[in-house]
C-alpha cells in the first residue's frame, strides 16, 4: 500500500467511485458540493484518507490570502484551523454501495498525488471512477445542463455517448480530473469526468453597463449529473430531494431574471436571454425505462 494512503476499511461492494475536489473547475459547487451532499444524504462513513504531505503550498509571494489555511481565533486561542483533506467514504452495506472521494486539488507533486489516488482505487477494488466538475457558461437556467465528458480508455466512449453528453475538444490548462484521466489510461483504469455547464450571464454584451450574475449552488446540475450516474452505476438512489431543489432553483432564477429585467432595463436582459436560449442545443438524458414511462404517461393522459 502507498505510504500516503490510510484505509481502515475495504468494503466488499465498492465497485464504483464518485470523486470531487475543491478546485478551479467547481462552478455551481458541482465538484465539491455534490460529493459532500451525497455523503450527508446517504450517511456515508469515512473509510480512509490520503496524507496531505507535499501536495500543498502555504503561500505564493504577492498573494497573501490565496493559499493559506483559514484560522479562527477567539481571545487569542485557536478554535479551528482549516486542513487540507483528501478522504474516502463508503455509502451502503455489505451487498450494495459505492465510494465517494472528496479532496483538495493539489498545488504541486501532481504525479505523486495521482499515483497515491490510483493506488487507493486499486486497493479498494474500484472498477470505474466518475469525477465531477463545473464550469460557468451562458446556458439557460431552466433547461437540462450541458455536460462535457472526458474519459481515459477508448472502449468507454460508446457507453458514455448514451448519457447525453458531448465529448470535450478543450485545449488549455488541465483540471485535476483531466490530469487524472491521462494517468488512469496508463494504469488501465476506467475513469471519466462529467463537467456541467453552470449558468453565468454577462449582460455587458447587450449593454454599455457591466453586470454579471452566476449561479452558486447549481442543484439543477447536481440533479442532472446524478440521474446519469445513478443509472450508469445502478445505485438506486432516491433523487427526489435533488429534484425538488432543482425545481425551486429554477423558480428562484426565473424571479431573479425577471426582477433584473424590470429594475435595470438598460441591461437588455430579455434580448440577452433570448439569444442564450436560441444558441443552446439541449441534450436530454432519457434512459430506456424513463422514455417508456413518459410515452405511456402521454398515452394515458392524452385525448
Rosetta blueprint (number, residue, H / E / L):
1 X L
2 X L
3 X L
4 X L
5 X E
6 X E
7 X E
8 X L
9 X L
10 X L
11 X L
12 X L
13 X L
14 X L
15 X L
16 X E
17 X E
18 X E
19 X E
20 X E
21 X E
22 X E
23 X L
24 X L
25 X L
26 X E
27 X H
28 X H
29 X H
30 X L
31 X L
32 X L
33 X H
34 X H
35 X H
36 X H
37 X H
38 X H
39 X H
40 X H
41 X H
42 X L
43 X L
44 X L
45 X E
46 X E
47 X E
48 X E
49 X E
50 X E
51 X L
52 X L
53 X L
54 X L
55 X L
56 X L
57 X L
58 X L
59 X L
60 X E
61 X L
62 X L
63 X E
64 X L
65 X L
66 X L
67 X L
68 X L
69 X L
70 X L
71 X E
72 X E
73 X E
74 X E
75 X L
76 X L
77 X E
78 X E
79 X E
80 X E
81 X E
82 X L
83 X L
84 X L
85 X L
86 X L
87 X E
88 X E
89 X E
90 X E
91 X E
92 X E
93 X L
94 X L
95 X L
96 X L
97 X E
98 X E
99 X E
100 X E
101 X E
102 X E
103 X E
104 X E
105 X L
106 X L
107 X L
108 X L
109 X L
110 X H
111 X H
112 X H
113 X H
114 X H
115 X H
116 X H
117 X H
118 X H
119 X H
120 X H
121 X H
122 X H
123 X H
124 X L
125 X L
126 X L
127 X L
128 X E
129 X E
130 X E
131 X E
132 X E
133 X E
134 X E
135 X E
136 X E
137 X E
138 X L
139 X L
140 X L
141 X L
142 X L
143 X L
144 X L
145 X L
146 X L
147 X E
148 X E
149 X E
150 X E
151 X E
152 X L
153 X L
154 X H
155 X H
156 X H
157 X H
158 X H
159 X H
160 X H
161 X H
162 X L
163 X L
164 X L
165 X L
166 X E
167 X E
168 X L
169 X L
170 X L
171 X L
172 X L
173 X L
174 X L
175 X L
176 X H
177 X H
178 X H
179 X H
180 X H
181 X H
182 X H
183 X H
184 X H
185 X H
186 X H
187 X H
188 X L
189 X L
190 X E
191 X E
192 X E
193 X E
194 X E
195 X E
196 X E
197 X E
198 X E
199 X E
200 X E
201 X E
202 X E
203 X H
204 X H
205 X H
206 X H
207 X L
208 X L
209 X L
210 X L
211 X L
212 X E
213 X E
214 X E
215 X L
216 X L
217 X L
218 X L
219 X H
220 X H
221 X H
222 X H
223 X H
224 X H
225 X H
226 X H
227 X H
228 X H
229 X H
230 X H
231 X H
232 X H
233 X H
234 X L
235 X L
236 X L
237 X L
238 X L
239 X L
240 X H
241 X H
242 X H
243 X H
244 X H
245 X H
246 X H
247 X H
248 X H
249 X H
250 X H
251 X H
252 X H
253 X H
254 X H
255 X H
256 X H
257 X H
258 X H
259 X H
260 X H
261 X H
262 X H
263 X H
264 X L
265 X H
266 X H
267 X H
268 X L
269 X H
270 X H
271 X H
272 X H
273 X H
274 X H
275 X H
276 X H
277 X H
278 X H
279 X H
280 X L
281 X L
282 X L
283 X L
284 X L
285 X L
286 X L
287 X L
288 X H
289 X H
290 X H
291 X H
292 X H
293 X H
294 X H
295 X H
296 X H
297 X H
298 X H
299 X H
300 X H
301 X H
302 X L
303 X L
